[in-house]
């Protein structure tokens, strides 16, 4: 974006940062009368449109475990056209994270972490406006030359809690217990390259990783760049396979 960085700031929303002088401009601070308190990932379209996710509208970033335990389903996928206001494309998402555009931008994908699935919203063509759902275990996605990259990482014991009845007092009790125990995410990282047809040309994983809870990934040349929900920086690693595995 003209050499500038797009940043999802959990306090200010979607912002643009000029790396030359550090100047910050807020592009979207709210939507539908609500502040963007848990803005998560963003993808830039060729026409300048920004597609971005809000993980949760009930809990802030520091309380992300509460959203997983309570299964609030208050996440969103939004779009901001150049000069316009954010519009909600998908609502009711479960801890929405990574966002990816198809190479031809015919669809956009958003990952739902606590639902272990992805949503694909068609933006053009005969299926425009339709939404498909695929259950791919614990994936997060990013654009990579016609491929979709995914990662995996989770806190222990959360899936069993998600199966609890959808009753308010049970959910609140589970959140309180979860905050008391505060389970730590396992040190496991998994990155997958997924074709739009569901093919899997590359599947990488590492146990006992020094970098935990990866929630975003993108490819730059022969490197993978990963972001985390809990770490204070990004992780960069060389691809152990040829970049041609990700080529269109």
C-alpha positions in Angstrom: 0.0 0.0 0.0 2.4 2.7 -1.3 5.1 1.3 1.0 3.0 1.8 4.0 1.8 -0.9 6.5 -1.7 -2.0 7.2 -2.1 -2.8 10.9 -4.9 -4.3 12.9 -4.7 -2.5 16.3 -7.0 -3.9 19.0 -7.3 -0.5 20.6 -7.8 1.8 17.5 -9.1 -0.6 14.8 -7.7 -0.7 11.3 -4.8 1.7 10.9 -2.1 2.6 8.3 1.5 3.2 9.5 4.1 5.0 7.5 7.4 3.2 8.3 9.4 6.3 7.4 8.2 8.5 10.2 5.9 6.3 12.2 2.8 8.3 11.4 -0.4 6.5 12.1 -3.7 7.1 10.4 -6.9 5.4 11.5 -8.7 3.9 8.5 -11.6 2.3 10.4 -12.2 2.8 14.1 -15.7 1.4 14.3 -18.6 -0.2 12.4 -22.3 -0.1 12.9 -21.9 2.3 15.9 -19.5 -0.1 17.7 -15.7 0.4 18.2 -13.5 -2.2 16.6 -12.0 -3.5 19.8 -10.5 -6.8 18.5 -9.5 -6.1 14.9 -7.5 -9.1 13.8 -6.3 -9.6 10.2 -6.5 -7.7 6.9 -6.1 -8.3 3.2 -5.8 -5.7 0.5 -7.7 -5.9 -2.8 -6.4 -4.7 -6.2 -9.0 -1.9 -6.2 -7.9 -0.7 -2.8 -10.7 -2.4 -0.8 -9.7 -3.7 2.6 -11.1 -6.9 3.9 -10.5 -7.4 7.6 -11.7 -9.5 10.5 -12.9 -8.7 14.0 -12.3 -11.7 16.2 -14.8 -10.9 18.9 -17.0 -8.0 19.9 -17.5 -9.1 23.5 -14.0 -9.8 24.7 -10.8 -7.7 24.2 -7.5 -9.2 23.0 -6.2 -9.9 26.5 -9.3 -11.9 27.3 -9.3 -14.0 24.1 -9.6 -17.3 26.1 -13.0 -16.1 27.3 -14.3 -16.0 23.8 -13.1 -19.6 23.1 -14.6 -20.9 26.3 -17.9 -19.1 25.9 -18.1 -19.6 22.2 -19.7 -16.2 21.7 -19.9 -16.1 17.9 -19.6 -12.3 17.7 -16.8 -12.1 15.2 -17.2 -10.4 11.8 -15.7 -10.1 8.3 -15.8 -6.5 7.0 -14.9 -4.6 3.9 -13.8 -0.9 3.6 -13.8 0.5 0.1 -11.5 3.4 -0.6 -13.0 6.5 1.0 -15.9 4.6 2.4 -17.1 3.3 5.7 -16.7 -0.4 6.9 -19.5 -2.7 5.9 -20.2 -6.1 7.5 -20.0 -9.0 5.0 -20.3 -11.9 7.5 -21.5 -11.9 11.1 -21.7 -14.4 13.9 -18.2 -15.8 13.4 -16.3 -17.7 16.1 -13.0 -16.0 16.9 -12.5 -14.8 13.3 -8.8 -14.5 12.4 -6.9 -14.7 9.1 -8.3 -13.3 5.9 -7.3 -14.2 2.4 -8.3 -13.1 -1.1 -8.3 -15.5 -4.1 -5.7 -14.7 -6.7 -8.5 -13.4 -9.0 -10.3 -11.9 -6.0 -13.4 -13.9 -6.9 -13.8 -14.9 -3.2 -12.5 -14.0 0.2 -11.8 -16.5 3.0 -11.9 -16.0 6.7 -10.8 -18.5 9.4 -13.0 -19.2 12.4 -10.5 -20.5 15.0 -12.8 -21.8 17.7 -15.2 -23.4 15.2 -12.3 -25.2 13.4 -13.6 -24.1 10.0 -13.2 -21.6 7.2 -15.8 -19.5 5.5 -15.5 -18.6 1.8 -17.6 -15.7 0.6 -17.9 -15.3 -3.2 -17.4 -11.7 -4.4 -18.1 -12.2 -8.1 -19.3 -14.6 -10.7 -22.5 -16.7 -10.6 -22.1 -17.5 -6.9 -21.6 -13.9 -5.8 -22.9 -13.3 -2.4 -23.0 -17.0 -1.4 -21.0 -18.4 1.5 -19.4 -21.9 1.7 -18.2 -23.5 4.8 -15.4 -26.0 5.1 -14.3 -27.8 8.3 -10.5 -27.9 8.2 -9.0 -28.5 11.6 -7.7 -25.3 13.3 -6.6 -23.5 10.2 -5.7 -19.9 9.5 -5.2 -18.6 6.0 -3.2 -16.1 4.0 -2.9 -15.4 0.3 0.1 -17.0 -1.5 0.0 -16.9 -5.3 -3.3 -18.7 -5.8 -2.7 -20.9 -2.8 -4.0 -20.5 0.7 -1.6 -20.9 3.6 -2.8 -22.2 6.9 -1.5 -22.6 10.4 -2.5 -24.5 13.5 -2.1 -23.9 17.2 -4.5 -24.3 20.1 -4.9 -24.1 23.9 -5.2 -27.5 25.6 -8.6 -28.8 26.6 -10.7 -26.2 24.8 -12.5 -28.4 22.3 -14.2 -30.4 25.1 -15.5 -27.2 26.6 -16.9 -26.1 23.3 -19.2 -29.1 23.4 -21.0 -27.8 26.5 -24.7 -26.9 26.2 -25.5 -23.5 25.0 -26.8 -22.2 28.3 -25.7 -18.9 29.7 -24.9 -19.9 33.3 -22.9 -22.9 32.1 -20.9 -20.7 29.7 -20.2 -18.1 32.4 -19.1 -20.9 34.8 -16.8 -22.3 32.1 -15.2 -18.9 31.5 -14.6 -18.3 35.2 -13.0 -21.8 35.5 -10.9 -21.2 32.4 -9.6 -17.9 33.7 -8.6 -19.5 37.0 -6.8 -22.4 35.3 -5.6 -20.3 32.4 -4.3 -23.2 30.1 -1.3 -22.4 28.1 -1.3 -23.0 24.3 0.7 -26.0 23.2 4.0 -25.3 21.6 2.9 -26.7 18.3 2.9 -24.9 14.9 1.5 -26.2 11.7 1.5 -24.5 8.3 -0.4 -25.8 5.3 -0.7 -24.7 1.7 -4.2 -25.3 0.4 -5.4 -25.0 -3.2 -8.8 -23.4 -3.9 -10.0 -26.9 -4.8 -8.9 -28.3 -1.5 -5.6 -29.8 -2.6 -2.7 -29.9 -0.1 0.6 -29.3 -1.9 2.5 -28.6 1.4 2.0 -29.5 5.1 4.6 -28.4 7.6 4.6 -28.8 11.4 6.9 -28.4 14.4 6.4 -29.7 17.9 7.9 -27.9 20.9 8.2 -24.7 18.9 9.6 -21.6 20.7 6.9 -19.6 19.0 3.3 -20.3 20.1 -0.3 -19.7 19.1 0.3 -18.6 15.5 -2.8 -16.9 14.1 -1.6 -15.5 10.8 0.9 -16.5 8.1 2.1 -15.2 4.8 4.8 -16.1 2.3 7.5 -13.7 1.1 9.8 -15.3 -1.4 11.3 -18.3 0.3 10.3 -17.3 3.8 7.2 -17.7 5.9 6.2 -14.9 8.2 4.0 -15.7 11.1 2.1 -13.7 13.7 0.8 -14.8 17.1 -2.0 -14.1 19.4 0.2 -14.0 22.5 3.8 -13.5 21.3 5.3 -10.0 21.2 6.7 -10.2 17.7 6.7 -12.1 14.4 8.4 -15.3 13.5 10.3 -15.7 10.2 11.5 -19.1 8.9 12.9 -20.4 5.6 10.6 -22.7 3.7 12.0 -26.2 3.7 10.4 -26.9 0.4 10.7 -25.2 -3.0 8.6 -22.0 -3.4 7.4 -23.6 -6.6 5.1 -25.7 -4.5 3.1 -22.6 -3.9 3.1 -21.3 -7.4 0.0 -21.0 -9.5 
